């Protein structure tokens, strides 16, 4: 079970099957470093690792333990790219900056697999490709256009027709889509724990059970205060994403935290395994409230989708995910469901992740819109580049002004209403 979490979303497959590692101790007393990193998810861990490898003195502070938040609970899909294709990115950001963003996001999965290989992270990593599936003619055209767009960049992305996607998935529910052969899947919590171990081995100091209470200027640097200690640092990197909380309220209000929920079966028989995603691809479909599913390394079928805030509606979503799994794959009828869990992903208004320079020496990166395994890892590297002095104009991702979302005080009600609206549109197929 995920410690210190609501029971309805605490029964995580990843926690139950995590590698056994010692907890990182809380920060006690005062410490000094070059860069303080707040947040022990993929963003912060990647940043800490990349900085420590350059010889920087790094201290990472995590409110719980590394991988506790979305980084240790997600679907484990390593999905390259951003929501928009290369053409739209170039139109939105210009040739020079846009091309750097395309390169960074397109090679984000390469970075993940390179880190896993270099640091020998045991996280069941596989690279069979990521399928995006269409259930309407409109979404099929969009996905085929996206595949063509990525091929202009030399990416291994191919369109799929109905017969091809049925062979790859084992269901006739989709009319086509694309396969991005750069993608793959892994055990996300074990990947986070592996990054933490690699960062510590490189010289970073990691502290769990150290939620940040305040961040303030202190001379030429910053003082990051926790309940039992403080860090004095020249620069600060924030990678708290949907779990930012009250220590920086404007940053927390710049994204919309939305609960994502998953269910997992017991390990399936060999016959069942062979009939569902036989090549072990991961899949995300093109619904407004998307479904995403895969098999884990031990033959468990995992289905995920968007949820809402209340425990009652979350339980209904868990029940529905099990039901829709059987509708897609009738052979799962009667299969035992073993785990159900969830956590928050951070959505942004423009569907892009963001880098925000909050103060001259404080940089935040967040808003991965459900693609955090690959993109958050890559964003951590970009933030490390900034911390070691790479000029803003040479970074692989642009810095943008912080803009809190309107009506943040009513976001739970707004999310509940929006989920109902999108679910109706998906049901109508429009």
Residue pairs with C-beta under 8 A, 6 or more apart in sequence:
1 7
1 10
1 11
1 12
1 15
1 16
2 9
2 10
2 11
2 12
2 15
2 68
2 72
2 73
2 341
3 64
3 65
3 68
4 64
4 68
6 311
8 311
8 314
8 315
8 318
8 340
8 342
9 259
9 261
9 314
9 340
9 341
9 342
9 343
10 341
11 339
11 340
11 341
12 72
12 73
12 189
12 339
12 341
13 262
13 264
13 296
13 300
13 302
13 338
13 339
13 341
14 72
14 73
14 76
14 187
14 188
14 189
14 190
14 341
15 72
15 189
15 341
16 339
17 187
17 298
18 72
18 187
18 189
18 190
18 193
19 122
19 190
19 193
19 194
21 193
21 196
21 197
23 65
23 208
23 209
24 40
24 62
24 65
24 66
24 196
24 206
24 207
24 208
25 207
25 208
25 209
26 207
26 208
26 209
26 210
26 226
26 228
26 229
27 59
27 61
27 207
27 210
27 226
27 228
27 229
27 230
27 231
28 228
28 229
29 228
29 229
30 229
30 230
30 231
30 232
31 59
31 205
31 229
31 230
31 231
31 232
32 57
32 231
32 232
32 233
33 57
33 58
33 59
33 205
33 231
33 232
33 233
34 51
34 56
34 57
34 58
34 233
34 234
34 235
34 387
35 47
35 51
35 56
35 57
35 58
35 59
35 233
35 234
35 235
35 236
35 237
35 387
36 58
36 59
36 60
36 61
36 222
36 224
36 231
36 233
36 235
36 236
36 237
37 44
37 47
37 48
37 51
37 58
37 59
37 60
37 61
37 204
37 236
37 237
37 239
38 44
38 60
38 61
38 212
38 215
38 224
38 236
38 237
38 238
38 239
38 240
38 247
39 60
39 61
39 62
39 69
39 238
39 239
39 240
39 241
39 243
40 60
40 61
40 62
40 64
40 65
40 66
40 67
40 68
40 71
40 192
40 196
40 206
40 208
41 66
41 67
41 69
41 70
41 71
41 72
41 192
41 239
41 240
41 241
41 243
41 372
41 376
42 71
42 191
42 192
42 195
42 239
42 372
42 373
42 376
42 377
42 380
43 239
43 241
43 365
43 366
43 372
43 376
43 377
43 379
43 380
43 383
44 60
44 62
44 237
44 239
44 240
44 380
45 60
45 66
45 71
45 192
45 195
45 196
45 199
45 380
46 115
46 195
46 376
46 377
46 378
46 379
46 380
46 381
46 384
47 237
47 239
47 380
47 381
47 383
47 384
47 387
48 58
48 60
48 199
48 204
48 206
48 380
49 115
49 195
49 198
49 199
49 202
49 204
49 380
50 380
50 381
50 384
50 385
51 58
51 204
51 384
51 387
51 388
52 58
52 199
52 202
52 203
52 204
53 202
54 384
54 388
55 203
56 387
56 388
57 203
58 199
58 203
58 204
58 205
59 204
59 205
59 206
59 207
59 231
59 233
60 66
60 199
60 204
60 205
60 206
60 207
61 207
61 210
61 211
61 212
61 224
61 226
61 231
62 68
62 206
62 207
62 208
62 209
62 210
63 209
63 210
63 211
63 212
63 243
63 245
64 208
64 209
65 208
65 209
66 72
66 192
66 193
66 195
66 196
66 206
66 208
67 188
67 189
67 192
67 193
67 196
69 241
69 242
69 243
69 343
69 344
70 241
70 242
70 243
70 260
70 343
70 344
70 345
70 346
70 372
71 188
71 189
71 191
71 192
71 372
71 373
71 376
72 188
72 189
72 192
72 193
73 188
73 189
73 260
73 262
73 341
73 342
73 343
74 188
74 260
74 343
74 345
74 370
74 372
74 373
75 185
75 188
75 260
75 262
75 282
75 292
75 293
75 294
75 302
75 304
76 185
76 186
76 187
76 188
76 191
76 282
76 294
76 296
76 302
76 373
77 130
77 183
77 184
77 185
77 282
77 284
77 292
77 294
77 373
78 109
78 112
78 113
78 125
78 127
78 130
78 183
78 184
78 185
78 186
78 282
78 373
78 374
79 109
79 130
79 180
79 183
79 282
79 284
79 371
79 373
79 374
80 105
80 106
80 107
80 108
80 109
80 110
80 130
80 155
80 180
80 182
80 183
80 374
81 105
81 106
81 108
81 150
81 180
81 371
82 89
82 101
82 105
82 351
82 352
82 353
82 371
82 375
83 351
83 352
83 369
83 371
84 92
84 351
84 352
85 145
85 146
85 149
85 150
86 98
86 102
86 106
86 149
86 150
86 152
86 153
87 149
87 152
89 98
89 101
89 102
90 98
90 99
90 102
91 98
92 98
93 101
93 398
97 398
100 395
100 396
100 397
101 396
101 397
101 398
102 153
103 396
104 378
104 382
104 396
104 397
105 374
105 375
105 378
106 150
106 153
106 155
106 182
107 378
108 374
108 375
108 377
108 378
109 127
109 182
109 183
109 184
109 374
110 182
111 374
111 377
111 378
111 381
112 125
112 186
112 191
112 373
112 374
112 377
113 125
113 127
113 184
115 121
115 195
115 198
115 377
116 123
116 125
116 186
116 191
116 194
119 194
119 195
119 197
119 198
119 201
121 190
121 191
121 194
121 195
121 197
121 198
122 190
122 194
123 186
123 187
123 188
123 190
123 191
123 194
124 186
124 187
124 190
124 296
124 297
125 184
125 185
125 186
125 191
126 184
126 185
126 186
126 280
126 297
127 183
127 184
128 184
128 185
128 279
128 280
128 281
128 282
129 179
129 180
129 181
129 182
129 183
129 184
129 279
129 281
130 179
130 180
130 182
130 183
130 184
130 281
130 282
130 283
130 284
131 160
131 165
131 168
131 169
131 177
131 178
131 179
131 180
131 281
131 282
131 283
131 284
132 143
132 146
132 177
132 178
132 179
132 180
132 283
132 284
132 285
132 286
133 165
133 169
133 174
133 176
133 177
133 283
133 284
133 285
133 286
134 140
134 142
134 143
134 174
134 175
134 176
134 177
134 285
134 286
135 173
135 174
135 175
135 285
135 286
135 287
135 429
136 175
136 286
136 429
137 175
139 286
140 175
140 176
140 177
142 286
143 159
143 176
143 177
143 178
143 286
144 159
144 176
144 178
146 157
146 178
147 157
147 158
147 159
147 178
148 159
150 157
150 180
151 157
155 180
155 182
156 180
156 181
156 182
157 178
157 179
157 180
157 181
157 182
158 178
158 179
158 181
159 176
159 177
159 178
160 168
160 176
160 177
160 178
160 179
161 176
162 172
162 174
162 175
162 176
164 176
165 174
165 175
165 176
165 177
166 172
166 174
168 179
168 277
168 278
168 279
168 281
169 276
169 277
169 281
169 283
170 275
170 276
170 277
170 278
170 329
171 276
171 328
171 329
173 327
173 328
174 285
177 285
177 286
179 281
183 282
183 374
184 282
185 280
185 282
185 294
186 373
187 296
187 297
188 373
191 373
195 377
196 206
199 206
200 206
207 226
210 226
210 227
210 228
210 229
211 226
211 227
211 245
211 247
212 224
212 225
212 226
212 247
213 225
213 226
213 227
213 247
214 223
214 224
214 225
214 247
215 222
215 223
215 224
215 225
215 236
215 247
215 248
215 362
216 222
216 223
216 225
217 223
217 359
218 232
220 234
221 232
221 233
221 234
221 235
221 361
222 232
222 233
222 234
222 235
222 236
222 359
222 361
222 362
223 230
223 231
223 232
224 230
224 231
224 232
224 233
224 236
234 361
235 361
235 362
235 363
235 387
236 361
236 362
236 363
237 362
237 363
237 364
237 365
237 383
237 384
237 387
238 244
238 248
238 251
238 358
238 362
238 363
238 364
238 365
238 366
239 364
239 365
239 366
239 376
239 379
239 380
239 383
240 248
240 251
240 364
240 366
241 255
241 346
241 366
241 367
241 368
241 372
241 376
242 255
242 257
242 258
242 343
242 344
242 345
242 346
242 366
243 257
243 344
244 251
244 252
244 255
244 366
245 252
246 252
248 358
248 364
250 402
250 404
251 356
251 358
251 364
251 366
251 402
253 404
253 405
253 408
254 348
254 354
254 356
254 366
254 367
254 402
254 403
254 404
254 405
255 346
255 347
255 348
255 366
255 367
255 405
256 346
256 347
256 348
256 405
256 411
256 415
257 344
257 345
257 346
257 347
257 411
258 306
258 307
258 344
258 345
258 346
258 347
258 415
259 306
259 307
259 308
259 309
259 314
259 342
259 343
259 344
260 304
260 305
260 306
260 307
260 342
260 343
260 344
260 345
260 370
261 304
261 305
261 306
261 307
261 314
261 317
261 318
261 321
261 340
261 341
261 342
262 302
262 303
262 304
262 321
262 339
262 340
262 341
262 342
263 302
263 303
263 304
263 318
263 321
263 322
263 325
263 337
263 339
263 340
264 296
264 300
264 301
264 302
264 303
264 337
264 338
264 339
264 340
265 300
265 301
265 302
265 332
265 335
265 336
265 337
265 338
266 300
266 335
266 336
266 337
266 338
267 298
267 299
267 300
268 276
268 295
268 299
268 300
268 301
268 335
270 299
272 299
272 331
272 332
272 335
273 295
273 299
275 329
275 331
276 295
276 301
276 329
276 331
276 332
277 283
277 293
277 294
277 295
280 294
280 295
281 294
282 292
282 293
282 294
283 292
283 293
283 294
284 290
284 291
284 292
285 291
285 292
287 426
288 422
288 423
288 425
288 426
289 305
289 306
289 419
289 422
289 423
289 426
290 305
290 306
290 370
291 303
291 304
291 305
291 321
291 324
292 303
292 304
292 305
293 301
293 302
293 303
293 304
293 325
293 328
294 302
295 301
295 302
296 302
300 338
301 325
301 329
301 332
301 335
303 321
303 322
303 324
303 325
304 321
305 317
305 320
305 321
305 324
306 317
306 419
307 313
307 314
307 317
307 342
307 419
308 314
308 317
308 415
308 416
308 419
309 412
309 415
309 416
310 416
313 416
314 342
318 340
322 337
325 332
326 332
326 333
345 368
345 369
345 370
345 372
346 366
346 367
346 368
346 369
347 367
347 369
347 370
348 354
348 367
348 369
349 403
349 405
351 369
352 367
352 369
353 365
353 366
353 367
353 368
353 369
353 375
353 376
353 379
353 397
354 364
354 365
354 366
354 367
354 400
355 363
355 364
355 365
355 379
355 382
355 383
355 386
355 395
355 397
355 398
355 399
355 400
356 363
356 364
356 365
356 366
356 399
356 400
356 401
356 402
357 363
357 392
357 399
358 364
358 402
363 383
363 386
363 387
363 399
364 402
365 376
365 379
365 380
365 382
365 383
368 375
368 376
368 379
378 396
379 397
382 395
382 396
382 397
385 395
385 396
386 392
386 395
392 399
405 411
407 414
